[in-house]
Amino acid sequence: MKRPTQHGRPVFTGRIEGTMEAVRSHLIAVEVAAAERHIEEARRADMLIVLGEVLNNIVEHALSDAPEGWIDCAVSLVERDLSIETCDNGAPLPPTLVSSAALPDVGAEVETLPEGGWGWFIVHSLTDDMTYERRDGMNRLCFSLKGNPAAFPATDLRTPRGVSAR
């Protein structure tokens, strides 16, 4: 699979070694590049939350058994949308993670809240147009963050877009 290719104005493109340390360095570099391009702070925050969740999940799950693991990552501005594409050489992404995300089962008390299980819900809550393909042993995940962050602020993660509250 070739490196990510996106249309629009590039914000940041790079290859990341498949480690948590490399992901942290990459996120810092993406944040600096986005600030230099005057992307609004709220949009940068949403982008970094989503990108951090996606990249950390790739390293933790897809690349856990890949000694030479890597991730290609491209962030672009397409009109007012932030478009993000990742490609990696890890294990396949479970298809259910792309199509939906549910909150983890939560108890009645704060002390009983699960530590994990929130990531894909957050990713789905802040993104649009997510697509995934597996080809030739590579994963390709693409998604966008729409240009109006006020429509769904980063601090309001109660109900994902397209899902009605009960």
C-alpha positions in Angstrom: 0.0 0.0 0.0 1.3 3.4 -0.8 1.7 6.2 1.6 -1.4 8.3 2.5 -2.5 10.5 -0.3 -4.9 13.3 0.3 -6.2 16.3 -1.6 -6.2 19.7 0.0 -3.6 21.6 1.8 -1.2 19.4 3.8 -0.9 20.1 7.5 1.5 17.3 8.4 2.6 14.0 6.8 5.0 11.6 8.3 6.0 8.0 9.1 5.8 7.0 12.7 7.8 4.1 14.3 5.3 1.8 15.9 6.0 2.9 19.5 4.1 5.0 22.1 7.1 7.3 22.3 7.0 8.0 18.6 3.3 8.6 18.7 3.8 11.2 21.4 6.4 13.0 19.4 4.2 12.8 16.3 1.3 14.4 18.1 3.4 17.2 19.3 4.7 17.9 15.8 1.1 17.7 14.4 0.0 20.2 17.0 2.8 22.6 16.2 2.1 22.3 12.4 -1.6 22.9 12.9 -1.0 26.0 15.1 1.4 27.4 12.5 -1.4 27.0 9.9 -3.8 28.9 12.3 -6.2 26.0 12.8 -8.6 27.0 15.6 -7.6 25.7 19.1 -10.9 23.8 19.5 -10.4 22.0 16.2 -6.8 21.2 17.1 -7.9 19.8 20.4 -10.5 17.5 18.8 -8.0 16.5 16.1 -5.3 15.6 18.7 -7.8 13.6 20.8 -8.9 11.5 17.8 -5.5 11.1 16.3 -4.1 10.2 19.7 -6.7 7.5 20.2 -6.3 6.1 16.7 -2.5 6.0 16.8 -2.3 4.6 20.3 -4.8 1.9 19.3 -2.7 1.0 16.2 0.4 0.7 18.3 -1.2 -1.2 21.2 -3.4 -3.6 19.2 -2.4 -3.7 15.5 1.3 -3.5 15.9 1.7 -5.4 19.2 3.1 -8.4 17.2 4.9 -6.5 14.5 8.6 -6.1 15.3 9.1 -3.6 12.4 5.8 -1.8 12.9 5.1 1.6 11.4 2.3 4.1 10.7 2.1 6.6 7.9 -0.1 9.5 8.9 -1.3 12.5 6.8 -3.4 15.4 8.0 -4.8 17.9 5.5 -7.2 20.7 5.2 -9.9 20.1 2.6 -11.9 23.3 2.4 -12.9 23.7 6.1 -12.6 20.0 7.0 -9.6 18.3 8.6 -8.9 15.1 6.7 -6.8 12.4 8.4 -5.5 9.2 6.9 -3.4 6.5 8.5 -1.8 3.4 7.0 0.0 0.7 9.0 1.5 -2.7 8.6 -0.3 -4.2 11.6 -3.0 -6.7 12.3 -6.5 -6.0 10.8 -8.9 -3.6 12.5 -12.0 -5.4 13.8 -14.8 -4.2 11.4 -17.2 -3.4 14.2 -15.0 -0.6 15.4 -15.4 1.3 12.1 -19.2 1.0 11.9 -20.1 1.9 15.5 -18.9 2.5 19.0 -20.7 2.1 22.2 -19.9 3.5 25.6 -18.4 0.9 28.0 -20.8 -0.5 30.6 -20.6 1.9 33.5 -21.6 1.4 37.1 -23.5 3.8 39.4 -20.4 5.0 41.2 -17.4 7.0 39.8 -15.1 4.5 41.5 -16.5 1.6 39.4 -16.0 3.3 36.0 -13.9 1.2 33.7 -10.5 2.5 32.8 -10.6 1.5 29.1 -13.2 1.2 26.4 -13.9 4.9 25.8 -11.5 5.4 22.8 -13.6 4.4 19.8 -16.7 6.1 21.3 -14.7 9.3 21.4 -13.3 8.8 17.9 -16.8 8.2 16.5 -18.2 11.2 18.4 -15.7 13.6 16.9 -15.4 12.3 13.3 -17.3 12.0 10.1 -16.9 9.9 7.0 -14.8 7.1 8.5 -13.6 4.5 6.0 -11.3 1.5 6.5 -9.8 -0.9 4.1 -7.3 -3.8 4.4 -5.2 -4.5 1.3 -2.0 -6.4 0.8 -1.4 -6.8 4.6 -1.9 -3.1 5.2 -4.6 -1.1 7.0 -5.9 2.2 5.8 -8.2 4.3 8.0 -9.5 7.7 6.8 -11.8 10.1 8.6 -12.6 13.8 8.8 -13.4 16.3 11.4 -15.9 18.8 9.9 -15.2 22.5 9.8 -17.8 23.5 12.5 -16.5 22.4 15.9 -19.3 24.3 17.7 -21.7 21.7 16.2 -20.2 19.1 18.6 -17.8 20.5 21.1 -15.0 18.4 22.5 -16.3 18.6 26.0 -19.8 17.1 25.1 -19.2 13.4 24.6 -22.6 12.2 26.0 -24.1 11.1 22.7 -22.3 10.4 19.4 -23.6 12.1 16.2 -26.3 10.2 14.6 -27.4 8.5 17.8 -30.3 9.7 19.7 -30.3 10.0 23.5 -32.6 7.6 25.3 
